Amino acid sequence: MSSTADIHNPAIDNLIQSSNSKLEWIPNTEITNTIKQRRDYYFCHQTTYSALRRKKGSDNELFQRIILLSLGNDETCTPTFVSEVARVYSLPTSAYKTNNDDFKRYSTLLENRKKLIKGFVKHDGNYCMVANAKFGHYYDQYGFCPMCGILRCSPVWCICGHKKLSDGWTSNNTQLDDFIKKSQMQTNSANEAYLEWIPYDFIKDATLNCIPVELIHLRRNYVIQSFDFARVIFNCAYVISMYDLLLT
């Protein structure tokens, strides 16, 4: 890995500068324990790594779990390619915020996702986008829009207006999955409330798309037979995590 001072990719430099200090070149000395992952459904089938990043200003060698999304070398990272990466990941976020009445929460959802993207680093000759490890959930939970190609912020709707239920998640309970998906299928616009499966670490570290959040524990033998439960959620416009609700 090269030092930050040795990095010279004009296209990525321009993207970082356009972010108004929201993105940065990350010194490779802060990155350790890189492990190649086997997933291949990221944008352009990116090679991905799990890794640790030393937290800034830490005297106790505290680390944060991250992922590195490889973009390629200087030959690959042309202005055209980096521009497409920026479009797919809606970077810088300020350029993609919208007051679209058809998706009123979009700016908030995008802003929350943006907090997980930290910047770029050069690893083994390739430039990588650096993101909090929780960013990987966006691939599983929401996926890329099959119409416009961008990474979505919703398991149902894209900002382009296309509706498609994500199938990259599961609660490992068929009845619960069907219940959640039924609430999603019933929506006619992105502004209507629906249920969503949310990984527990999103709640643990307060990085949910929506607040407030309420956890409701269900017994293992609980069978959903009434939509009173659903109406309470819809009326309050809560997105409720279903992580391990069947534990007790």
Secondary structure, DSSP 8 states (H G I E B T S, - for coil): ---GGG---HHHHHHHHHTTTSSEE--GGGEEEEEE-----SGGG--EEEEEEE-TT-SS--EEEEEEEEEE-TTT--HHHHHHHHHHTT-SGGGT----TTSTTHHHHHHHHHTTEEEEEEETTEEEEEEEGGGGHHHHHT-B-TTT--B-SSSSB-TTS-B----S---S-HHHHHHHHHHHHT-SSTTS-------HHHHHTT--SSS--------TT-----SHHHHHHHHHT-----TTTT--
